[in-house]
Amino acid sequence: MWSPSQPGAVLVTTGELAVAEHPRWLVTPALGSCVGIAIWDAGRKLGGLAHIMLPMPAGARVTGRAERFASIAVPRLVDAVAGDTPARRLVAKIAGGSTMFGNEDASGTIGERNVLEVRRQLALLRVPLVAEDTGGAHARTMELHPGSGIVVVRSYRYGIKEL
């Protein structure tokens, strides 16, 4: 199991994003209704990870960590990973978006809305979503290994899955 003291690990907490290249790797724990998004550039063995909490801001003004919103974090993460290279070289993988508390309204649960907004942002940016482990009612930890592009998803209920 992952621990923050492991060498090479970059911890990404709620509302944060980070970029790393091989041999470093990225990890975000406690994805319940939140969504983790991994963006990877195979040619440069470079990847980024964001921990998204909400689909988009409710008002025009954003205070605090703007990257907690999918509508802000996804474009910023794509820019951070792409740099000066074409975004068409990138691929995305996501995890999370669970229904943790059963609080649903006409637009779905917060987890479902987070997943939908992440997918929408990726489509707008023309970054293909190649794998996902979303939904359900369980929390996950997500790791991105930029050397291979492998995303490891861990949960107590379902064990370890590779995307």
DRENGUMAR-278599 format. One line per 8 residues: number of its first residue (from 1); for each residue x, z, y of C-alpha. Coordinates in nm, 2 decimals. Example, Ala and Ser with C-alpha at 12.3 -4.5 7.8 and 13.67 -1.06 7.14 Angstrom:
REM DRENGUMAR-278599
1) 1.23/0.78/-0.45 | 1.37/0.71/-0.11
***
This chain:
REM DRENGUMAR-278599
1) 0.00/0.00/0.00 | 0.12/-0.07/0.35 | 0.26/0.20/0.58 | 0.36/0.17/0.94 | 0.72/0.27/0.85 | 0.78/-0.04/0.64 | 1.07/-0.25/0.78 | 0.97/-0.58/0.94
9) 0.60/-0.49/0.98 | 0.43/-0.54/1.31 | 0.12/-0.33/1.35 | -0.17/-0.49/1.53 | -0.44/-0.24/1.63 | -0.80/-0.29/1.77 | -0.80/-0.52/2.07 | -0.44/-0.64/2.02
17) -0.27/-0.95/1.92 | 0.09/-1.02/1.82 | 0.31/-1.30/1.71 | 0.60/-1.29/1.46 | 0.82/-1.52/1.27 | 0.97/-1.49/0.92 | 1.10/-1.24/0.80 | 0.88/-1.01/1.00
25) 0.51/-0.98/0.91 | 0.19/-0.87/1.08 | -0.07/-0.62/0.96 | -0.40/-0.49/1.10 | -0.59/-0.21/0.93 | -0.95/-0.09/0.94 | -1.14/-0.42/0.97 | -1.50/-0.31/0.93
33) -1.73/-0.51/1.16 | -1.41/-0.62/1.34 | -1.25/-0.95/1.25 | -0.89/-1.01/1.19 | -0.77/-1.37/1.27 | -0.44/-1.51/1.15 | -0.30/-1.83/1.31 | -0.01/-1.99/1.13
41) 0.24/-2.27/1.21 | 0.40/-2.38/0.88 | 0.67/-2.58/1.05 | 0.81/-2.29/1.25 | 0.72/-2.01/1.00 | 0.55/-1.84/1.29 | 0.22/-1.67/1.29 | 0.00/-1.45/1.50
49) -0.27/-1.19/1.42 | -0.55/-1.05/1.64 | -0.79/-0.76/1.57 | -1.12/-0.86/1.73 | -1.39/-0.60/1.80 | -1.67/-0.78/1.98 | -1.78/-1.15/2.02 | -1.77/-1.17/2.40
57) -1.78/-0.95/2.71 | -2.13/-0.85/2.83 | -2.05/-0.90/3.20 | -1.83/-1.11/3.41 | -1.57/-0.84/3.46 | -1.35/-0.72/3.16 | -1.18/-0.39/3.17 | -0.94/-0.26/2.92
65) -0.80/-0.47/2.63 | -0.95/-0.82/2.69 | -0.82/-0.93/2.35 | -1.09/-0.71/2.18 | -1.33/-1.00/2.25 | -1.32/-1.31/2.03 | -1.40/-1.54/2.32 | -1.07/-1.43/2.49
73) -0.85/-1.34/2.19 | -0.88/-1.66/1.99 | -0.77/-1.89/2.27 | -0.49/-1.65/2.37 | -0.37/-1.62/2.01 | -0.37/-2.00/1.96 | -0.17/-2.04/2.28 | 0.07/-1.77/2.18
81) 0.14/-1.93/1.84 | 0.14/-2.29/1.95 | 0.36/-2.25/2.25 | 0.49/-2.60/2.34 | 0.39/-2.75/2.00 | 0.06/-2.93/1.93 | -0.22/-2.70/1.83 | -0.31/-2.95/1.55
89) -0.02/-2.80/1.35 | -0.20/-2.47/1.32 | -0.43/-2.33/1.06 | -0.65/-2.01/1.07 | -0.76/-1.75/0.82 | -1.00/-1.46/0.89 | -1.11/-1.14/0.73 | -1.36/-0.86/0.82
97) -1.70/-0.90/0.98 | -1.87/-0.64/0.75 | -2.20/-0.48/0.80 | -2.08/-0.12/0.82 | -2.37/0.06/0.97 | -2.68/-0.15/0.90 | -2.76/-0.19/1.27 | -2.90/-0.54/1.29
105) -3.11/-0.71/1.56 | -3.25/-1.06/1.61 | -2.90/-1.20/1.65 | -2.76/-1.04/1.33 | -2.51/-0.76/1.28 | -2.20/-0.71/1.50 | -1.99/-0.82/1.21 | -2.19/-1.14/1.17
113) -2.17/-1.22/1.54 | -1.80/-1.16/1.54 | -1.74/-1.40/1.26 | -1.97/-1.67/1.43 | -1.78/-1.64/1.76 | -1.44/-1.66/1.59 | -1.55/-1.98/1.41 | -1.70/-2.12/1.73
121) -1.37/-2.06/1.92 | -1.16/-2.22/1.64 | -1.39/-2.52/1.64 | -1.36/-2.56/2.02 | -0.98/-2.54/1.99 | -0.98/-2.77/1.69 | -0.79/-2.53/1.47 | -0.91/-2.55/1.11
129) -1.03/-2.24/0.93 | -0.88/-2.28/0.59 | -0.98/-1.94/0.42 | -1.18/-1.63/0.48 | -1.29/-1.30/0.33 | -1.58/-1.19/0.55 | -1.91/-1.00/0.52 | -2.01/-0.74/0.27
137) -2.02/-0.37/0.36 | -1.65/-0.26/0.32 | -1.34/-0.22/0.53 | -1.03/-0.43/0.49 | -0.66/-0.44/0.58 | -0.52/-0.78/0.66 | -0.15/-0.89/0.64 | 0.00/-1.22/0.75
145) 0.33/-1.33/0.61 | 0.46/-1.60/0.84 | 0.72/-1.73/0.60 | 0.46/-1.85/0.35 | 0.13/-1.84/0.55 | -0.01/-1.61/0.29 | -0.27/-1.36/0.41 | -0.32/-1.05/0.19
153) -0.65/-0.87/0.22 | -0.68/-0.52/0.08 | -0.98/-0.31/0.03 | -1.05/0.01/-0.16 | -1.36/-0.14/-0.32 | -1.23/-0.49/-0.42 | -0.85/-0.44/-0.44 | -0.61/-0.71/-0.33
161) -0.70/-1.07/-0.25 | -0.47/-1.35/-0.13 | -0.59/-1.61/0.11
***
